[in-house]
Amino acid sequence: MNARPYLMLSGTLFGVVGLVHLVRIVQHWPFVLGPYQVPMWISAVAAVGGFTLGLWGWVQAARRTGRE
């Protein structure tokens, strides 16, 4: 079974999530969840986490030879 496509897709999706959170911070987009407004620092944590997981997925995909 080849895990490389899964790792590439996961890395890309996590990177997109991190990018959306970064854009929310830069553009000052409000995010309201029910009666609560989500603070910007939560998006900062999510952006770092998304970029970290995205990079990790791509590094793991690059380590795969495709013959596993």
Order of alpha helices (4+ residues) and beta strands (2+ residues): alpha-beta-beta-alpha
